[in-house]
Amino acid sequence: MFEKILIANRGEIACRVIRTAKKLGIATVAVYSDADAKSQHVKQADEAIYIGESPAAQSYLQIDRIIQAALATGAQAIHPGYGFLSENDQFALACEKNGLVFIGPPVAAILAMGLKATSKALMEKAGVPLTPGYHGANQDADFLKQQANNIGYPVLIKASAGGGGKGMRLVESEQDFLSSLASCKSEARSSFGNDDVLVERYVVNPRHIEVQVFADTHGNCVHLFERDCSVQRRHQKVLEEAPAPLMAEVKLESMRQAAIEAARAVKYVGAGTVEFIVEQDGTAYFMEMNTRLQVEHPVTEMITGQDLVEWQLRVAAGETLPKQQHELSIHGHALEARIYAEEPEKDFLPAIGQISYLHYPEQSQFVRVDTGIVEGDEITTFYDPMIAKLIVWAPNREAALVQMHRALGEFHVEGLGNNIAFLDRIVRCDSFKHARLDTNLIQREQEALFNFPNPSNAKLIVAAAFIELLLRLQKNQTQHRSVWNSAPLWRLNITGQYQVTLKQEEESQQVVFSSTAQGFKAEYAGQCFEISGELDQANHAALQIEQHKFGLSFSRSTDLITVFHNSQTIRFDVAQQKFNQEDDNSSDTGLKAPMPGLITQVLVEAGAVVKKDQVLLTLEAMKIEYSIRAPNDGVLTACYFQVGDQVKSGDELVAFELSVLAADVPEEAEA
């Protein structure tokens, strides 16, 4: 076994590898950029080496610097994690040339599976079923369009070197093919440095199921069953589970064996994942093979009881697989939710900023949190905005859903937007509860997932105001320790009163508290409540309203009090200040950047007449390309940035003048 390894990655996967390395007595070396100088993976590793500036291209993608860091510290092997250089054949080759063990598959296997078109040709030869499509080398736009016409719409254009949902476009008609192809190739060049694509028939309402495989250098190859990763947005996974529910065992076993055949076809070694696109009847087509550990590997660990990182280290050190196929079995059901700093209600825009308050659910044999983030850390534009992975296990799927709902309710994040409430709504929606799974689930459940009522109600508003009152009284008693201040609401022959004013969505909520023998009477919006309670922990209150006793978690910043209730984050403004209302977008004369990013395309020039929803320019942020569209018919009077320019959130991108017709002519006149 190795004595020391270097981890060529960051965040939660680096922390995850460090955890297993410590268990095995292996010393670890972390690498870090400017943005990660104080990060958890740096603190948890035995050593850490600086490798460059914050952008990944100047640090985590610098092969020479990482190799030198390993050699300088005496590391014997490098674990690539996932993302960055994990599937880079040149990195694996550099490790080999410098006498370092690459904790991953052989270079030949990475090359074979690295390009979707190449891998599909190999799989076809090995007898693994493929989705009908064109996987050849001819990249002429008109030729590809003809192939799409022959396949029949809808089709999917996919970057041959792609992954993670990037470089992928769904095309539903012939008229949209060429523009979608250009956009897909642009994103592929930006993300992977390779704009080759393949075209496949789009399977309507498919499931996305992947099989975990493992092979060693002694000829052994096993599967560790499958994961269902159907719940996705923008082709990126949101919720994963194992095993795949409501799928015939004969179909699953066929997929598992096909995955092993795929691994054997390329003489695979280490951890790999064979992904299938699956019809609702269970017919499966090979999609791709990821030659690395997957983000969702914990659900496999939870149902098999195996540490896959330990398996990686043992196989890389030349040992045989820890278990053979007959020794592996499924126990219970596991779910994984990816907790992201993002705004689901704003088309999943990443949220940037500092996490002012963070509380993780208590971990146990049933609940696991994989993370590299702690309270006070900042989510930046440089890397993926994932905060943590929440994994739960239970004896069956129904119990696992209950466990996930409970754990999400105990996961609290403040300071920036997050998807916790959204994930909870998925877990509780009918389609997911009854395992009616496909990659279109989020769109199909749009009404339940996005059109939900404001979670605030009278009791919750009163509870938030009461917590604010308790905080003020606590502060008062701390600052003025005097017998006269020990009961600040007590007055001779007068019922003490205190008014708390909260503000939510520009509406003031006034709650008047009067002290009583048992606690307080709260008056709000014409209603009266008996309330009592205490701050029993730093960010938790034990309350009783009427006969209902309950606990409520909260956070308090300079101008906000936030309560966490049923996976919802409910914010109230408590600062005495004026609130500026944002301009109505319908009358905008400029378009602002919704987040920091890089301008990748400018599609119109100043003076151009544009139509409502026409794409004016594209912005890349968090490895995703966003389209900036015209809010109305009008004239673009100025464009302030060029391709390659970096913009900040709120920067005005263009000046826009409404069309006279669009602005002034009544609908009746237009008709």
Disulfide bonds with the S-S distance in Angstrom:
none
